C-alpha cells in the first residue's frame, strides 16, 4: 500500500532552487534510501515532507491526505517522525525528558508503554534516564534521537544522516535496528551519504544530485550502475555485510 507519495516537489531558498521537481514514493513496510553527496537536497527533501521548509510547488500525500503545506504539528499527528541530522537532542535536559517530549502528540498506548519500547530497543539508555543528554556519547545521542522519534508512534520514520560521525560498530547496530523496526511494521525513509549503509539496509533507493532525482532502483539495480553512483557519491557502493 502506498504510504508516502511526493510529486513534482519544488523548494527554494531565496533565489536558489534546492529541490527541482522531485518525484518519489514509499510503500508501507518499506525501507527506502535517499543517497547522494552533501548538498544534493536530501535534508531539504525530508524537511519539506515534515513541514520545516516551505514547499514552492508540488504535492506531498501521506496515507492519501495532502500534507504539502500543512503545519508540522499536523504532520507529526498524521504519523510522520523526523530525526534530523546532527541528533538535535536537548543537551541540558535528561534522557527521560528528551524521550517524553518526543511523545507529546502521540495517541494510543500509554507513555510508559512507549518509553519501555524505546528502552528495549536501546538498553544503553535505561541506566541513563536521569543523565543530561549532552553528556552522552555520539552513538548514545543518536540512539536517543531515534528513540525520541519513535515515542510519537509514527507510521513513517524519516532519518537524516543517522550514521554521521559514528564508529563502524555503532553503524552496524543501526543497520540491525532498521531491520528490527521493519519487522515490527514500521516504514523508514533513510537519508544517507554512507552508500554502504544505505544500499545494505534498504529495499529501494533514490539517488539525488543538485536537487533532482538522478536515478532509483533496488540496491542490486544501483550496483549495476556503479560508475554513475560512484561519480555522485565519491565512495565504494559495495553493500555492507
C-alpha positions as CSV (number, residue, x, y, z in Angstrom):
1,X,0.0,0.0,0.0
2,X,1.3,3.5,-0.9
3,X,2.1,5.4,2.3
4,X,4.0,8.5,1.0
5,X,3.7,10.0,-2.5
6,X,5.8,13.0,-3.5
7,X,5.2,14.6,-6.9
8,X,6.9,17.5,-8.6
9,X,8.2,18.9,-5.3
10,X,10.0,22.2,-5.6
11,X,11.7,24.1,-2.7
12,X,13.7,27.3,-2.9
13,X,15.9,29.2,-0.5
14,X,15.6,32.7,-1.9
15,X,16.9,32.6,-5.5
16,X,18.4,29.1,-5.0
17,X,16.3,26.2,-6.1
18,X,17.0,23.4,-3.7
19,X,14.6,20.8,-5.0
20,X,13.7,20.6,-8.7
21,X,10.6,18.5,-9.5
22,X,11.3,15.6,-7.1
23,X,9.1,12.5,-7.5
24,X,9.3,9.6,-5.2
25,X,7.1,7.1,-3.3
26,X,7.4,4.9,-0.2
27,X,5.1,1.9,0.3
28,X,4.0,0.7,3.7
29,X,6.6,-1.5,5.3
30,X,9.5,-0.5,3.1
31,X,12.9,0.9,3.9
32,X,13.7,3.4,1.2
33,X,17.0,5.2,0.9
34,X,17.9,8.7,-0.2
35,X,21.6,8.8,-1.2
36,X,23.8,11.5,-2.7
37,X,26.6,13.8,-1.9
38,X,26.5,16.6,0.6
39,X,24.3,19.4,-0.8
40,X,22.3,17.1,-3.1
41,X,19.0,18.0,-1.4
42,X,18.4,15.1,0.8
43,X,17.9,17.1,4.0
44,X,15.8,19.6,2.3
45,X,13.5,16.9,1.0
46,X,13.0,15.5,4.5
47,X,12.4,19.0,5.9
48,X,9.8,19.7,3.2
49,X,8.0,16.4,3.9
50,X,7.9,17.3,7.7
51,X,6.8,20.9,7.1
52,X,10.0,22.5,8.3
53,X,10.6,24.3,5.0
54,X,8.0,25.9,2.6
55,X,7.0,23.9,-0.4
56,X,7.1,26.1,-3.5
57,X,5.1,23.7,-5.7
58,X,4.2,20.1,-5.9
59,X,2.4,17.6,-3.7
60,X,3.2,15.6,-0.6
61,X,0.5,13.0,0.1
62,X,0.6,10.7,3.2
63,X,-1.9,7.9,3.6
64,X,-3.8,9.7,0.8
65,X,-4.1,13.1,2.5
66,X,-2.3,16.1,1.1
67,X,0.3,17.5,3.6
68,X,2.4,19.6,1.4
69,X,1.5,22.8,3.1
70,X,0.4,21.5,6.5
71,X,1.8,22.6,9.8
72,X,4.5,20.4,11.3
73,X,2.3,19.5,14.3
74,X,-0.4,18.2,12.0
75,X,2.2,16.2,10.0
76,X,3.5,14.6,13.2
77,X,0.0,13.8,14.3
78,X,-0.6,12.1,10.9
79,X,2.2,9.7,11.7
80,X,5.5,11.1,10.4
81,X,8.5,11.4,12.7
82,X,11.7,13.2,11.5
83,X,15.0,12.5,13.2
84,X,17.2,15.4,11.9
85,X,20.9,15.4,11.0
86,X,23.1,16.0,14.0
87,X,20.8,14.3,16.5
88,X,19.5,17.7,17.9
89,X,18.9,16.4,21.4
90,X,18.2,18.9,24.1
91,X,21.6,18.8,25.9
92,X,20.6,20.3,29.2
93,X,17.5,18.0,29.6
94,X,17.7,14.5,30.9
95,X,17.4,11.4,28.7
96,X,13.9,10.7,30.1
97,X,12.8,14.3,29.4
98,X,14.0,14.1,25.8
99,X,12.2,10.9,25.2
100,X,8.9,12.1,26.8
101,X,8.9,15.3,24.7
102,X,9.0,13.1,21.6
103,X,5.7,11.6,22.5
104,X,3.7,14.8,23.3
105,X,1.5,14.4,20.3
106,X,1.2,10.6,20.4
107,X,-2.1,8.9,21.0
108,X,-2.9,5.2,21.6
109,X,-0.9,3.3,24.2
110,X,0.4,5.0,27.3
111,X,3.6,7.0,27.6
112,X,5.0,4.3,29.9
113,X,4.5,1.6,27.2
114,X,6.1,3.8,24.6
115,X,9.0,4.6,26.9
116,X,9.5,0.9,27.7
117,X,9.6,0.1,23.9
118,X,12.3,2.7,23.3
119,X,14.4,1.4,26.2
120,X,14.0,-2.2,25.0
121,X,15.4,-1.1,21.6
122,X,18.2,1.0,23.3
123,X,19.0,-0.7,26.6
124,X,22.1,1.6,26.9
125,X,19.7,4.4,27.8
126,X,17.9,2.7,30.6
127,X,20.5,3.4,33.2
128,X,21.0,7.0,31.9
129,X,17.4,8.3,32.2
130,X,18.4,11.0,34.7
131,X,21.6,11.9,32.9
132,X,21.8,15.1,30.8
133,X,21.6,14.2,27.1
134,X,24.5,16.5,26.3
135,X,26.8,14.2,28.3
136,X,26.1,11.1,26.2
137,X,28.4,9.8,23.6
138,X,27.7,10.5,19.9
139,X,26.3,7.0,19.4
140,X,24.1,7.2,22.6
141,X,22.8,10.6,21.4
142,X,21.8,9.1,18.1
143,X,20.0,6.3,19.9
144,X,18.2,8.9,22.0
145,X,17.2,10.9,18.9
146,X,15.8,7.8,17.2
147,X,14.1,6.7,20.4
148,X,12.6,10.2,20.8
149,X,11.2,9.9,17.2
150,X,9.7,6.5,18.0
151,X,7.9,8.0,21.0
152,X,5.3,9.6,18.7
153,X,4.3,6.2,17.4
154,X,5.0,7.1,13.8
155,X,3.9,5.2,10.7
156,X,6.9,6.7,8.8
157,X,10.2,7.3,10.5
158,X,12.5,9.7,8.5
159,X,16.2,9.6,9.4
160,X,18.6,12.2,8.2
161,X,22.3,11.0,8.1
162,X,22.0,8.8,11.2
163,X,25.5,7.3,10.7
164,X,27.3,10.6,10.5
165,X,30.3,10.7,12.8
166,X,29.7,7.3,14.3
167,X,32.0,4.4,14.8
168,X,31.6,1.4,12.5
169,X,30.3,-0.8,15.3
170,X,27.5,1.7,16.0
171,X,26.7,2.0,12.3
172,X,26.2,-1.8,12.2
173,X,24.0,-1.6,15.2
174,X,21.8,1.0,13.4
175,X,21.5,-1.3,10.4
176,X,20.3,-4.1,12.7
177,X,17.9,-1.7,14.3
178,X,16.4,-0.8,10.9
179,X,15.7,-4.5,10.2
180,X,14.1,-4.8,13.6
181,X,11.8,-1.8,13.1
182,X,10.8,-3.1,9.6
183,X,9.9,-6.5,11.1
184,X,7.7,-4.6,13.6
185,X,5.9,-3.0,10.6
186,X,7.5,0.5,10.6
187,X,8.2,2.2,7.3
188,X,11.5,4.1,7.1
189,X,12.9,6.8,4.8
190,X,16.6,6.9,5.3
191,X,18.8,9.8,4.0
192,X,22.5,8.8,3.9
193,X,25.8,9.8,2.4
194,X,27.1,6.4,3.6
195,X,26.3,4.4,0.5
196,X,27.4,1.1,2.2
197,X,24.8,1.6,4.9
198,X,22.0,2.9,2.6
199,X,22.4,0.2,-0.1
200,X,22.9,-2.5,2.6
201,X,19.8,-1.7,4.6
202,X,17.1,-0.6,2.2
203,X,14.6,-2.2,-0.2
204,X,15.0,0.6,-2.8
205,X,16.9,3.8,-3.0
206,X,16.8,7.1,-4.8
207,X,20.0,8.9,-5.9
208,X,19.8,12.7,-5.6
209,X,22.1,15.2,-7.3
210,X,21.6,19.0,-7.4
211,X,18.1,18.8,-6.1
212,X,16.9,16.2,-8.7
213,X,16.3,12.5,-8.6
214,X,19.1,11.2,-10.8
215,X,18.1,7.5,-10.7
216,X,16.4,4.9,-8.5
217,X,16.1,1.2,-8.0
218,X,16.9,-1.7,-5.8
219,X,20.4,-1.9,-4.3
220,X,21.1,-4.6,-6.9
221,X,19.9,-2.3,-9.7
222,X,22.0,0.6,-8.5
223,X,25.1,-1.5,-8.1
224,X,24.8,-2.5,-11.7
225,X,25.3,1.2,-12.4
226,X,28.2,1.6,-10.1
227,X,30.1,4.1,-12.2
228,X,27.2,6.5,-12.1
229,X,26.6,6.1,-8.4
230,X,30.3,6.5,-7.6
231,X,30.5,9.7,-9.6
232,X,27.9,11.3,-7.3
233,X,28.8,9.6,-4.0
234,X,32.5,9.5,-4.3
235,X,32.8,6.2,-2.5
236,X,32.5,2.5,-3.0
237,X,29.0,1.2,-3.4
238,X,29.6,-2.4,-2.2
239,X,26.9,-3.1,0.3
240,X,27.8,-3.7,3.9
241,X,27.8,-7.3,5.0
